[in-house]
């Protein structure tokens, strides 16, 4: 009947509409799953006895300030506002959520909670600014801010533990006619977070009360890393990403990593950093010597004629089942106007294996680097660099190789006392690229399904004539 036909058509339309809604929900769900968390951020809070902070770019909601923008748009403006006293507080871990949780921000008559001394100082200041700054790709944020300011102030840089009264006791005096920098590294979190924040609040109050009354000042509070991460990011190993890079020389723990600073002069300098360095003879795991954190017996750097050569020598390094009597390693870099590349690594070794049976392994090999190059003014980083080994001794079947993990190197253009931005050794299809391709394919399939559903809609092609015979439609059609 006609009523049955209309009912069937309406039911079909509702079914298609429901499927389209489900498709839209799935689309939003996939986009949500594909959402990539923003770079980790730490707060940077500034306040000053002068009003110039009001002229700096305001923070945009939901946007973090990059390390470069922080330096050029904010730190440079602070340093050029001379003379004044710059006080930098660096906490190990801090997030904006900490102020919400421990700062009593929801009370109308709040005194700042565990940040009471900071709030009181901000209330009395002429201008203030709160920024959410992105972590640098390498190193610790607070340490980088300190290093940047230290290089630009024209007055003394004074480290302080608890209050400025220590300066007078130690014989150091502030030169108030210049821009001086006072760096206060607050203690890390030990035990209760509340107790640690309370202790740091007392230190901040002690330092602020010690400021000279007639001196203009600008205070910065920031941290090396965030205390909380809202989104669980993929692990370092799963991404094969080399973002744990060295930035400041102060960050080096010489007991767990290898760092070589081969500097001849300002135009000839090389940095090498690795979380692990190992020598292996004849591809035998028992004939392995760990060179991590072992200081070379000698190192030298030669620059000229478009090449940079680093020579490193180790003597009498004990392993689990043998002793590396000597290792002479030469790293050759080819430098042009636009790029530099690691040509090869020549190793000459003498290893005494004390296992069963005892064996002495001597030889000379060349390790050829695979695609280890970078543009000028950039370093190179790779978690597991690969080398092709070729023996220089035709009649000698020995084989010696030096392996690196967490490897970063820069043989030219070192100007800031730290590694430049790193060129990664990741392949073309990285995890983010695969994620983007996978998401695009799913969304395309959903869109194709939705278009197919729309195209399958059929309008009525038969109508009743009120003067004619009633049309009967078989529901089986």
KELUMDREN-452192 format. One record per residue (C-alpha): residue number from 1; residue in three letters; y, x, z. Coordinates in Angstrom, 2 decimals, padded with zeros to 5 digits. Each point is the difference from the previous one (the first is absolute). Layout:
BEGIN
NUM,ALA,Y,X,Z $
...
This chain:
BEGIN
1,UNK,000.00,000.00,000.00 $
2,UNK,003.66,000.93,-000.25 $
3,UNK,000.27,000.32,003.77 $
4,UNK,-002.97,002.34,000.04 $
5,UNK,001.57,002.10,-002.75 $
6,UNK,003.31,000.32,001.88 $
7,UNK,-001.86,000.82,003.20 $
8,UNK,-002.03,002.68,-001.77 $
9,UNK,003.14,001.54,-001.59 $
10,UNK,001.87,000.01,003.32 $
11,UNK,-002.96,001.60,001.77 $
12,UNK,-000.19,002.69,-002.70 $
13,UNK,003.73,000.70,000.33 $
14,UNK,-000.24,000.29,003.80 $
15,UNK,-002.98,002.34,-000.33 $
16,UNK,001.92,002.30,-002.39 $
17,UNK,003.06,-000.13,002.27 $
18,UNK,-002.15,000.96,002.99 $
19,UNK,-001.54,002.90,-001.92 $
20,UNK,003.45,001.22,-001.01 $
21,UNK,001.15,-000.09,003.62 $
22,UNK,-003.08,001.96,001.03 $
23,UNK,000.74,002.52,-002.75 $
24,UNK,003.57,000.40,001.26 $
25,UNK,-001.21,000.48,003.57 $
26,UNK,-002.50,002.61,-001.17 $
27,UNK,002.76,001.77,-001.93 $
28,UNK,002.22,000.23,003.07 $
29,UNK,-003.00,001.12,002.06 $
30,UNK,-000.80,002.81,-002.43 $
31,UNK,003.64,001.09,-000.04 $
32,UNK,-000.06,-000.01,003.79 $
33,UNK,-003.11,002.15,000.08 $
34,UNK,001.52,002.38,-002.53 $
35,UNK,003.16,000.39,002.03 $
36,UNK,000.51,003.63,000.78 $
37,UNK,001.57,000.83,003.29 $
38,UNK,003.40,001.66,-000.10 $
39,UNK,000.40,003.59,001.05 $
40,UNK,-000.24,000.54,003.75 $
41,UNK,003.42,-000.13,001.60 $
42,UNK,001.64,001.17,003.20 $
43,UNK,003.31,-001.13,001.50 $
44,UNK,003.08,002.19,-000.22 $
45,UNK,002.76,-001.21,002.32 $
46,UNK,003.50,001.46,-000.23 $
47,UNK,003.07,-000.58,002.17 $
48,UNK,003.28,001.87,000.27 $
49,UNK,003.20,000.20,002.00 $
50,UNK,001.78,-000.30,-003.36 $
51,UNK,000.04,-002.96,-002.38 $
52,UNK,-001.10,001.81,-003.20 $
53,UNK,-003.55,-001.36,000.22 $
54,UNK,001.39,-003.36,-001.04 $
55,UNK,000.78,001.48,-003.42 $
56,UNK,-003.59,001.10,-000.63 $
57,UNK,-002.35,-002.19,-002.09 $
58,UNK,-001.44,-002.77,002.19 $
59,UNK,-003.74,-000.41,000.35 $
60,UNK,-001.56,-002.59,-002.29 $
61,UNK,-002.46,-002.39,001.57 $
62,UNK,-003.57,000.82,-000.95 $
63,UNK,000.94,003.28,-001.67 $
64,UNK,-000.55,003.48,001.36 $
65,UNK,002.28,002.96,-000.62 $
66,UNK,-001.67,002.82,-001.90 $
67,UNK,000.21,003.56,001.40 $
68,UNK,002.29,001.06,-002.87 $
69,UNK,002.36,-002.96,000.53 $
70,UNK,000.03,000.67,003.73 $
71,UNK,001.11,003.57,-000.61 $
72,UNK,002.65,-000.70,-002.65 $
73,UNK,001.36,-003.36,001.12 $
74,UNK,-000.10,000.47,003.77 $
75,UNK,-000.70,003.50,001.33 $
76,UNK,002.44,001.69,-002.40 $
77,UNK,002.72,-002.46,001.03 $
78,UNK,-000.64,000.78,003.66 $
79,UNK,000.21,003.77,-000.51 $
80,UNK,003.19,-000.19,-002.07 $
81,UNK,001.74,-001.97,002.75 $
82,UNK,001.13,003.15,001.84 $
83,UNK,000.32,001.13,002.68 $
84,UNK,-002.33,-001.92,002.26 $
85,UNK,-003.09,000.26,002.17 $
86,UNK,-003.21,-001.27,-001.63 $
87,UNK,-002.79,-000.90,002.41 $
88,UNK,-003.45,-000.58,-001.52 $
89,UNK,-002.76,-001.59,002.06 $
90,UNK,-003.47,000.38,-001.53 $
91,UNK,-002.88,-002.05,001.37 $
92,UNK,-003.56,000.66,-001.08 $
93,UNK,-000.85,-003.64,-000.82 $
94,UNK,002.35,-002.98,-000.23 $
95,UNK,000.20,-003.26,-001.96 $
96,UNK,002.45,-002.85,-000.21 $
97,UNK,-002.65,-002.19,001.63 $
98,UNK,000.33,002.11,003.14 $
99,UNK,003.58,-001.19,000.44 $
100,UNK,-001.13,-003.60,-000.32 $
101,UNK,-002.84,000.46,002.46 $
102,UNK,001.61,002.24,002.62 $
103,UNK,003.74,-000.50,-000.59 $
104,UNK,000.34,-003.50,001.53 $
105,UNK,001.73,-001.13,-003.21 $
106,UNK,-000.62,-003.72,000.54 $
107,UNK,002.01,-000.26,003.20 $
108,UNK,003.66,-001.00,-000.20 $
109,UNK,000.95,002.34,002.82 $
110,UNK,-002.30,002.83,-001.03 $
111,UNK,000.83,003.52,001.12 $
112,UNK,-002.28,001.54,-002.62 $
113,UNK,-003.22,000.11,002.02 $
114,UNK,-001.64,003.41,-000.38 $
115,UNK,002.86,001.01,-002.35 $
116,UNK,002.79,-000.86,002.45 $
117,UNK,001.83,003.34,-000.19 $
118,UNK,000.03,-000.09,-003.80 $
119,UNK,001.28,-003.59,-000.03 $
120,UNK,002.74,000.78,002.50 $
121,UNK,001.17,002.95,-002.10 $
122,UNK,-000.06,-002.06,-003.21 $
123,UNK,002.03,-002.77,001.66 $
124,UNK,002.70,002.55,000.89 $
125,UNK,000.01,001.68,-003.42 $
126,UNK,002.46,-000.74,-002.80 $
127,UNK,-002.63,-000.45,-002.72 $
128,UNK,-003.76,-000.16,-000.30 $
129,UNK,-002.67,-000.36,-002.66 $
130,UNK,-003.72,-000.83,000.07 $
131,UNK,-002.14,001.20,-002.91 $
132,UNK,-003.66,-000.24,-000.85 $
133,UNK,-000.83,003.25,-001.73 $
134,UNK,-003.08,000.81,-002.06 $
135,UNK,-002.18,002.88,001.03 $
136,UNK,000.27,003.05,-002.25 $
137,UNK,-002.95,000.78,-002.26 $
138,UNK,-000.56,003.14,002.01 $
139,UNK,000.67,001.04,003.54 $
140,UNK,001.46,-001.89,002.96 $
141,UNK,003.13,-002.11,-000.35 $
142,UNK,001.80,001.09,003.16 $
143,UNK,-000.64,003.67,-000.63 $
144,UNK,001.32,-000.31,-003.56 $
145,UNK,003.19,-001.66,001.24 $
146,UNK,000.47,002.80,002.53 $
147,UNK,-000.61,002.71,-002.62 $
148,UNK,002.42,-001.65,-002.42 $
149,UNK,002.80,-000.26,002.57 $
150,UNK,-000.60,003.55,001.29 $
151,UNK,000.66,001.41,-003.46 $
152,UNK,003.29,-001.88,-000.38 $
153,UNK,001.87,000.20,003.29 $
154,UNK,002.48,002.84,000.38 $
155,UNK,-000.38,000.26,003.77 $
156,UNK,-002.87,001.00,002.27 $
157,UNK,-003.31,-001.87,000.09 $
158,UNK,-001.07,-000.58,003.60 $
159,UNK,-003.48,-001.20,001.08 $
160,UNK,000.10,-002.00,003.23 $
161,UNK,-002.77,-001.15,002.31 $
162,UNK,001.61,-002.44,002.45 $
163,UNK,003.81,000.23,000.10 $
164,UNK,002.94,001.96,-001.39 $
165,UNK,000.44,001.68,003.38 $
166,UNK,-002.74,002.40,-001.08 $
167,UNK,002.32,001.38,-002.66 $
168,UNK,002.43,001.37,002.54 $
169,UNK,-002.81,001.32,002.17 $
170,UNK,-001.56,001.78,-002.96 $
171,UNK,003.25,001.65,-001.02 $
172,UNK,000.44,-002.04,-003.19 $
173,UNK,003.29,-001.77,-000.50 $
174,UNK,000.84,-002.76,-002.43 $
175,UNK,002.70,000.84,-002.51 $
176,UNK,001.83,-003.29,-000.09 $
177,UNK,002.29,001.21,-002.79 $
178,UNK,-003.06,-000.02,-002.27 $
179,UNK,-002.80,-002.42,-000.75 $
180,UNK,-002.77,000.79,002.47 $
181,UNK,-003.52,-001.39,-000.03 $
182,UNK,-001.92,-000.77,003.18 $
183,UNK,-003.70,-000.66,-000.61 $
184,UNK,-001.91,-001.84,002.72 $
185,UNK,-003.74,-000.30,-000.59 $
186,UNK,-001.22,-002.77,002.26 $
187,UNK,-003.46,000.32,001.59 $
188,UNK,-002.91,-001.64,-001.80 $
189,UNK,-001.81,-003.06,001.25 $
190,UNK,-002.39,000.89,002.80 $
191,UNK,-001.85,-002.75,001.81 $
192,UNK,001.98,-003.22,000.25 $
193,UNK,002.43,-000.73,-002.83 $
194,UNK,002.38,-001.71,002.41 $
195,UNK,000.14,003.04,002.28 $
196,UNK,000.59,002.34,-002.93 $
197,UNK,002.83,-002.15,-001.39 $
198,UNK,001.53,-000.26,003.47 $
199,UNK,-000.12,003.77,000.41 $
200,UNK,001.58,000.52,-003.43 $
201,UNK,002.68,-002.56,000.86 $
202,UNK,000.90,002.05,003.09 $
203,UNK,000.26,003.17,-002.11 $
204,UNK,002.23,-001.76,-002.55 $
205,UNK,002.24,-001.25,002.81 $
206,UNK,000.22,003.46,001.56 $
207,UNK,000.99,001.62,-003.30 $
208,UNK,002.56,-002.69,-000.87 $
209,UNK,001.63,000.26,003.42 $
210,UNK,000.32,003.76,-000.51 $
211,UNK,002.00,-000.34,-003.23 $
212,UNK,003.50,001.48,000.20 $
213,UNK,002.44,-002.83,000.66 $
214,UNK,002.62,001.04,-002.57 $
215,UNK,-002.39,000.90,-002.81 $
216,UNK,-000.77,-002.27,-002.93 $
217,UNK,-003.71,-000.55,-000.36 $
218,UNK,-002.65,-001.60,-002.19 $
219,UNK,-003.44,-000.74,001.42 $
220,UNK,-003.19,-000.48,-002.01 $
221,UNK,-003.32,-001.27,001.32 $
222,UNK,-003.05,000.21,-002.24 $
223,UNK,-003.69,000.90,000.06 $
224,UNK,-002.50,002.17,-001.81 $
225,UNK,-002.38,-002.86,-000.77 $
226,UNK,-000.35,-003.74,000.67 $
227,UNK,-001.76,-001.09,003.16 $
228,UNK,-001.54,-003.03,-001.67 $
229,UNK,-001.15,-000.74,-003.54 $
230,UNK,-000.19,-003.68,-000.86 $
231,UNK,-002.32,000.46,-002.99 $
232,UNK,-003.12,002.14,000.07 $
233,UNK,000.44,002.35,-002.92 $
234,UNK,-002.93,001.59,-001.86 $
235,UNK,-001.28,003.19,001.48 $
236,UNK,001.07,003.38,-001.20 $
237,UNK,-003.46,000.89,-001.30 $
238,UNK,-000.61,-003.31,-001.77 $
239,UNK,003.12,000.39,-002.10 $
240,UNK,-000.49,003.71,-000.62 $
241,UNK,003.72,000.16,000.56 $
242,UNK,001.76,003.11,001.13 $
243,UNK,002.92,-001.43,001.88 $
244,UNK,-000.52,001.86,003.24 $
245,UNK,002.21,002.83,-001.14 $
246,UNK,001.86,002.68,001.85 $
247,UNK,003.76,-000.34,000.17 $
248,UNK,001.44,002.08,002.84 $
249,UNK,-001.25,003.36,001.17 $
250,UNK,000.34,-001.27,003.58 $
251,UNK,-002.80,-002.51,-000.67 $
252,UNK,-002.63,002.69,-000.52 $
253,UNK,-002.88,000.18,002.46 $
254,UNK,-001.16,003.54,-000.72 $
255,UNK,-003.28,-000.55,001.87 $
256,UNK,-001.32,-002.62,-002.41 $
257,UNK,001.51,000.71,-003.43 $
258,UNK,000.79,002.88,-002.31 $
259,UNK,003.62,000.61,-000.93 $
260,UNK,001.21,003.01,-001.96 $
261,UNK,003.71,000.66,-000.28 $
262,UNK,000.37,002.82,-002.51 $
263,UNK,003.73,000.54,-000.39 $
264,UNK,001.47,003.11,-001.56 $
265,UNK,003.55,-001.28,-000.48 $
266,UNK,001.80,-003.23,-000.85 $
267,UNK,-001.20,000.18,-003.62 $
268,UNK,-003.60,000.97,000.77 $
269,UNK,-001.73,-002.23,002.52 $
270,UNK,-003.33,-001.83,000.21 $
271,UNK,-001.45,-002.53,002.41 $
272,UNK,-003.73,-000.71,000.25 $
273,UNK,-001.45,-002.61,002.34 $
274,UNK,-003.58,-001.18,000.46 $
275,UNK,-001.83,-001.96,002.65 $
276,UNK,-003.14,001.99,-000.79 $
277,UNK,-000.82,003.33,-001.68 $
278,UNK,-003.63,001.13,-000.40 $
279,UNK,-001.75,002.93,-001.68 $
280,UNK,-003.53,-000.58,-001.31 $
281,UNK,-002.36,002.59,-001.49 $
282,UNK,-002.61,-000.88,-002.63 $
283,UNK,000.52,-003.74,000.53 $
284,UNK,-002.00,000.26,003.24 $
285,UNK,001.29,-002.11,002.90 $
286,UNK,-001.40,002.53,002.49 $
287,UNK,002.11,002.73,-001.59 $
288,UNK,003.29,-001.63,000.88 $
289,UNK,003.03,001.32,001.87 $
290,UNK,002.76,-002.27,001.23 $
291,UNK,003.41,001.55,-000.70 $
292,UNK,002.04,-002.93,001.31 $
293,UNK,002.72,001.12,002.41 $
294,UNK,-001.01,003.64,-000.50 $
295,UNK,003.04,002.20,-000.53 $
296,UNK,-000.35,002.30,-003.03 $
297,UNK,-000.05,003.70,000.71 $
298,UNK,002.60,000.41,-002.72 $
299,UNK,001.87,-002.08,-002.52 $
300,UNK,002.46,000.83,-002.76 $
301,UNK,001.91,-001.83,-002.69 $
302,UNK,001.12,001.36,-003.36 $
303,UNK,002.38,-001.86,-002.31 $
304,UNK,001.18,000.86,-003.49 $
305,UNK,-000.51,-000.45,-003.75 $
306,UNK,-000.88,-003.66,000.33 $
307,UNK,-002.76,000.60,002.54 $
308,UNK,-000.47,-000.25,003.75 $
309,UNK,-002.93,001.81,001.61 $
310,UNK,-001.12,-000.59,003.58 $
311,UNK,-002.38,002.54,001.50 $
312,UNK,-001.84,-000.84,003.23 $
313,UNK,-002.52,002.21,001.78 $
314,UNK,-002.44,-000.85,002.79 $
315,UNK,-002.11,002.55,001.89 $
316,UNK,-002.94,-000.43,002.39 $
317,UNK,000.00,-003.77,000.39 $
318,UNK,-003.12,-001.18,001.85 $
319,UNK,-002.00,-002.99,-001.19 $
320,UNK,-002.98,-001.85,001.45 $
321,UNK,-002.61,002.29,-001.58 $
322,UNK,001.97,002.83,-001.45 $
323,UNK,003.25,001.91,-000.22 $
324,UNK,002.50,000.06,-002.81 $
325,UNK,000.82,003.69,000.02 $
326,UNK,002.74,-000.33,-002.59 $
327,UNK,001.55,-002.60,-002.27 $
328,UNK,002.73,000.95,-002.46 $
329,UNK,001.49,-003.08,-001.70 $
330,UNK,002.67,-000.04,-002.73 $
331,UNK,001.60,-003.29,-001.09 $
332,UNK,001.81,000.20,-003.36 $
333,UNK,002.68,-002.57,-000.82 $
334,UNK,001.59,-000.42,-003.43 $
335,UNK,003.62,-001.17,000.21 $
336,UNK,002.16,-001.42,-002.78 $
337,UNK,003.39,-001.67,000.00 $
338,UNK,-001.51,-003.47,000.42 $
339,UNK,-003.30,000.45,001.80 $
340,UNK,-002.30,002.31,001.86 $
341,UNK,-003.79,000.22,-000.07 $
342,UNK,-002.73,001.79,001.90 $
343,UNK,-001.70,002.24,-002.56 $
344,UNK,-002.98,001.26,001.98 $
345,UNK,-001.12,001.38,003.34 $
346,UNK,-001.72,003.39,000.04 $
347,UNK,-002.21,000.71,003.01 $
348,UNK,-001.69,003.25,000.96 $
349,UNK,-002.33,-000.35,002.96 $
350,UNK,-002.45,001.87,002.21 $
351,UNK,-002.15,-002.27,002.16 $
352,UNK,-002.72,001.13,002.41 $
353,UNK,-002.62,-002.73,000.54 $
354,UNK,-001.90,000.41,003.27 $
355,UNK,-002.61,-002.70,-000.54 $
356,UNK,-003.61,000.32,-001.05 $
357,UNK,-000.20,002.08,-002.10 $
358,UNK,003.28,001.95,000.46 $
359,UNK,002.06,000.38,-003.13 $
360,UNK,003.25,001.57,-001.14 $
361,UNK,001.94,-001.97,-002.60 $
362,UNK,002.66,001.86,-001.94 $
363,UNK,001.77,-001.01,-003.17 $
364,UNK,003.12,-000.97,-001.88 $
365,UNK,000.54,-003.49,-001.37 $
366,UNK,002.77,-001.98,-001.67 $
367,UNK,000.69,-003.57,001.00 $
368,UNK,001.73,-001.90,-002.79 $
369,UNK,002.10,-002.93,001.12 $
370,UNK,-000.39,-003.35,-001.70 $
371,UNK,003.29,-001.73,-000.86 $
372,UNK,001.79,001.57,002.98 $
373,UNK,003.63,-000.15,-001.14 $
374,UNK,003.23,-001.63,001.00 $
375,UNK,003.60,-000.35,-001.22 $
376,UNK,002.55,002.42,001.38 $
377,UNK,001.51,-000.91,003.36 $
378,UNK,-003.22,-001.78,000.97 $
379,UNK,-003.05,001.07,001.97 $
380,UNK,-003.62,-000.76,-000.85 $
381,UNK,-002.40,-001.81,002.31 $
382,UNK,-003.70,-000.74,-000.27 $
383,UNK,-002.54,-000.95,002.65 $
384,UNK,-002.91,001.66,-001.78 $
385,UNK,001.17,002.32,-002.78 $
386,UNK,-002.66,000.97,-002.53 $
387,UNK,-000.56,003.46,-001.41 $
388,UNK,-002.29,001.42,-002.66 $
389,UNK,-001.55,003.28,001.18 $
390,UNK,-000.81,002.88,-002.32 $
391,UNK,-001.39,003.34,001.11 $
392,UNK,001.75,003.19,-001.10 $
393,UNK,-003.12,002.08,000.59 $
394,UNK,-002.35,-000.57,-002.94 $
395,UNK,-002.94,001.69,001.70 $
396,UNK,000.66,-001.59,003.37 $
397,UNK,-001.43,-003.43,000.70 $
398,UNK,002.00,-000.56,003.16 $
399,UNK,002.48,-002.80,000.27 $
400,UNK,002.87,-000.42,002.42 $
401,UNK,002.39,-002.93,000.17 $
402,UNK,002.90,-000.98,002.24 $
403,UNK,000.34,-003.74,000.52 $
404,UNK,003.07,-001.84,001.25 $
405,UNK,000.46,-003.44,001.53 $
406,UNK,003.33,-001.72,000.54 $
407,UNK,001.48,002.60,-002.33 $
408,UNK,003.74,000.20,-000.73 $
409,UNK,001.87,002.85,-001.64 $
410,UNK,003.43,000.79,-001.44 $
411,UNK,000.68,003.43,-001.53 $
412,UNK,003.61,-000.54,-001.17 $
413,UNK,003.23,-001.84,000.80 $
414,UNK,-000.35,-000.15,003.78 $
415,UNK,003.53,-000.70,001.18 $
416,UNK,-000.18,-002.18,003.12 $
417,UNK,-002.53,001.85,002.10 $
418,UNK,-002.64,-002.62,-000.77 $
419,UNK,-002.22,-001.20,-002.81 $
420,UNK,001.68,-002.00,-002.75 $
421,UNK,-001.36,-003.36,-001.10 $
422,UNK,-003.65,000.35,-000.92 $
423,UNK,-001.65,-000.50,-003.38 $
424,UNK,-003.36,-001.59,000.79 $
425,UNK,-003.32,000.83,-001.64 $
426,UNK,-001.10,-003.64,-000.17 $
427,UNK,-001.64,-001.24,-003.19 $
428,UNK,001.35,-002.65,-002.33 $
429,UNK,-001.94,-002.93,001.49 $
430,UNK,001.15,000.12,003.61 $
431,UNK,-000.71,-002.66,002.60 $
432,UNK,003.35,-001.78,-000.55 $
433,UNK,-000.57,-000.06,-003.78 $
434,UNK,-003.47,-001.47,000.42 $
435,UNK,001.43,-002.57,002.40 $
436,UNK,002.68,-000.97,-002.50 $
437,UNK,-002.48,-000.27,-002.88 $
438,UNK,-002.44,-002.03,002.08 $
439,UNK,002.74,-002.38,001.15 $
440,UNK,001.35,-000.39,-003.55 $
441,UNK,-003.46,-000.83,-001.37 $
442,UNK,-000.61,-002.64,002.68 $
443,UNK,003.41,-001.60,-000.51 $
444,UNK,-000.54,000.00,-003.77 $
445,UNK,-003.36,-001.74,000.40 $
446,UNK,001.54,-002.60,002.29 $
447,UNK,002.83,-000.58,-002.48 $
448,UNK,-002.50,-000.36,-002.87 $
449,UNK,-002.02,-002.48,002.04 $
450,UNK,003.12,-002.02,000.79 $
451,UNK,001.05,-000.07,-003.67 $
452,UNK,-003.51,-001.08,-000.99 $
453,UNK,000.17,-002.87,002.50 $
454,UNK,003.35,-001.13,-001.35 $
455,UNK,-001.26,000.13,-003.58 $
456,UNK,-003.03,-002.07,000.95 $
457,UNK,002.19,-002.97,000.98 $
458,UNK,-000.42,-002.96,-002.40 $
459,UNK,002.42,-002.88,-000.40 $
460,UNK,-001.08,-003.58,-000.75 $
461,UNK,-000.58,-000.66,-003.68 $
462,UNK,-001.03,-003.64,000.33 $
463,UNK,002.17,-002.85,001.22 $
464,UNK,-000.51,-003.71,000.62 $
465,UNK,001.59,-002.48,-002.40 $
466,UNK,000.99,-003.07,002.07 $
467,UNK,-000.50,-002.23,-003.10 $
468,UNK,-003.27,001.51,-001.05 $
469,UNK,-003.41,000.40,001.38 $
470,UNK,-000.32,001.98,003.23 $
471,UNK,-001.22,003.54,-000.59 $
472,UNK,-003.08,000.92,001.91 $
473,UNK,-000.54,003.66,000.66 $
474,UNK,-003.37,001.29,000.99 $
475,UNK,000.37,002.27,003.03 $
476,UNK,-002.68,002.23,-001.43 $
477,UNK,002.50,001.13,-002.64 $
